[in-house]
């Protein structure tokens, strides 16, 4: 049996195949972390086919045969509501158990509170997608995971195919340095506090 899939700093990670599949790559990797058989299938057949299947599912009108969602142009990447539906499916949670929250205009205390919640629960409640971008718009999706050393929060950065340590002080101040983007915009996951529903 193949070893369980894991993300670790300094070890190459899956890399998105197109400029607009950062969100779907994060969602494929989230499932790989929780489903060893799926991780092995991706290892054998490659990331690209799964990445595109997930992108189609997150951006279409029907999230499932019985659930509607606002469709979204593929050229604009992964919408937070589509990501929320897919993350709930990946984690085996009710659709409304995964939420999205705007962190762009949150205060320092709110962002510090979110970090404490993530440090305490990412390992048990699953990863959180973090949308980052410019001052004006969210442009890229990354994924927060438990730090390998047990302290802090790590970030899966799909455009580079690497895992980085999240700069906690910068995040509290409303700044990040991920894939050339400097502003944290949205968090999507089971642990995001109050915010929009997915």
C-alpha positions in Angstrom: 0.0 0.0 0.0 1.2 3.5 -0.9 2.1 5.9 1.9 -0.6 8.4 2.9 -0.4 11.7 1.0 0.9 14.6 3.1 2.0 18.2 2.6 5.3 19.3 4.1 7.4 22.4 3.9 10.4 21.8 1.6 8.8 18.8 -0.2 7.4 19.4 -3.7 3.6 19.5 -3.8 1.1 19.3 -6.7 1.2 22.3 -9.0 -1.8 23.8 -10.8 -1.8 23.3 -14.6 -3.5 26.5 -15.8 -3.6 30.1 -14.5 -7.2 29.6 -13.4 -7.2 26.2 -11.7 -5.6 27.3 -8.3 -8.9 26.7 -6.5 -9.6 23.3 -8.1 -6.0 22.2 -7.5 -6.5 23.1 -3.8 -9.7 21.1 -3.7 -8.1 18.1 -5.3 -5.2 18.2 -2.8 -7.7 18.6 0.1 -9.4 15.4 -1.0 -6.0 13.7 -1.4 -5.2 14.5 2.2 -8.4 12.7 3.4 -8.8 9.9 0.9 -5.7 7.6 0.3 -7.4 5.7 -2.5 -8.1 9.0 -4.3 -4.6 10.2 -3.7 -3.2 7.1 -5.3 -5.5 7.5 -8.3 -4.2 11.1 -8.8 -0.6 9.8 -8.5 -1.3 7.2 -11.2 -3.3 9.3 -13.6 -2.1 12.8 -12.9 -3.5 15.9 -11.4 -4.8 17.6 -14.6 -7.9 15.4 -15.2 -9.1 15.7 -11.6 -8.3 19.4 -11.5 -10.6 20.0 -14.6 -13.4 17.7 -13.2 -13.4 19.7 -10.0 -13.3 23.0 -11.8 -16.4 22.0 -13.9 -18.2 21.0 -10.7 -17.4 24.2 -8.8 -18.4 26.5 -11.6 -21.6 25.0 -13.0 -25.3 25.7 -12.2 -25.9 22.4 -10.5 -23.6 21.8 -7.5 -25.3 18.3 -7.2 -28.4 16.7 -8.8 -30.5 18.4 -6.1 -28.6 21.6 -5.3 -28.3 24.8 -7.4 -25.5 27.4 -7.3 -24.7 30.6 -9.1 -22.7 29.6 -12.2 -19.3 31.2 -12.7 -17.1 31.7 -15.8 -14.2 29.3 -15.7 -11.9 32.1 -16.8 -12.5 33.8 -13.4 -11.4 30.8 -11.4 -13.2 29.2 -8.5 -16.1 31.0 -6.8 -16.2 30.7 -3.0 -19.7 29.2 -3.0 -18.6 26.5 -5.5 -15.5 25.9 -3.4 -17.6 25.6 -0.3 -19.9 23.0 -1.8 -16.9 21.0 -3.1 -15.0 21.2 0.2 -18.1 20.0 2.1 -18.3 17.0 -0.2 -14.6 16.3 0.2 -14.7 16.5 4.0 -18.0 14.5 4.2 -19.8 17.4 5.8 -23.3 18.9 5.3 -23.2 21.6 2.7 -23.9 24.4 5.3 -21.2 23.1 7.6 -18.6 24.7 5.3 -18.9 28.5 5.1 -17.1 31.4 3.6 -16.1 34.6 5.3 -14.6 37.9 4.0 -11.4 38.7 5.9 -10.3 41.6 3.8 -12.0 44.2 6.1 -11.8 42.2 9.3 -10.0 43.9 12.2 -6.8 42.7 13.7 -8.6 41.1 16.6 -10.9 39.1 14.3 -7.9 37.9 12.2 -6.0 36.9 15.3 -9.1 35.0 16.5 -9.3 33.2 13.2 -5.6 32.2 13.4 -6.2 30.7 16.9 -9.1 28.7 15.6 -7.2 27.4 12.7 -4.2 26.4 14.8 -6.5 24.5 17.1 -8.7 22.8 14.5 -7.2 22.5 11.0 -6.0 19.0 11.8 -9.4 17.8 12.9 -11.8 20.0 10.8 -9.9 20.0 7.5 -8.2 22.6 5.4 -9.4 26.1 4.8 -9.1 27.8 1.4 -7.6 31.3 1.6 -8.4 33.7 -1.4 -5.7 36.3 -1.8 -5.3 39.2 -4.2 -4.6 42.8 -4.8 -6.1 45.7 -2.8 -9.0 45.7 -5.2 -9.9 42.0 -6.0 -9.3 38.4 -4.9 -7.1 36.8 -7.6 -5.7 33.5 -6.3 -6.6 30.6 -4.1 -4.3 28.9 -1.6 -5.0 26.4 1.2 -4.3 26.5 4.9 -3.2 23.3 6.5 -1.8 22.3 9.9 1.8 23.2 10.3 4.0 20.1 10.0 5.9 21.0 13.1 2.7 21.6 15.1 3.2 25.3 15.5 1.5 27.9 13.4 -0.3 27.4 10.1 1.1 26.3 6.7 -0.1 27.3 3.3 -0.3 25.1 0.2 0.6 27.5 -2.7 -0.6 25.7 -5.9 1.0 28.1 -8.4 4.5 27.1 -7.1 3.6 23.6 -5.9 5.0 24.2 -2.5 4.1 24.5 1.2 5.1 27.6 3.1 4.8 28.8 6.6 2.0 31.5 7.0 3.4 34.7 8.4 1.0 35.0 11.3 1.9 38.6 12.3 1.5 39.8 8.7 -1.9 38.0 8.4 -3.1 39.7 11.5 -2.1 43.0 10.0 -4.0 42.2 6.8 -1.0 41.3 4.6 0.3 38.1 3.0 3.0 37.4 0.5 1.6 34.5 -1.6 2.2 34.1 -5.4 2.8 37.8 -5.8 -0.4 38.8 -4.0 -0.5 40.8 -0.8 -4.0 40.9 0.5 -6.0 38.2 2.2 -9.6 38.3 1.0 -11.8 35.3 1.8 -11.6 32.1 3.9 -13.7 29.1 3.0 -13.9 26.1 5.3 -15.5 24.5 8.3 -13.7 26.9 10.6 -14.2 30.5 9.5 -16.4 32.0 12.2 -19.3 34.1 11.2 -19.7 35.0 7.5 -21.4 34.1 4.3 -22.9 30.7 3.8 -21.8 28.5 1.0 
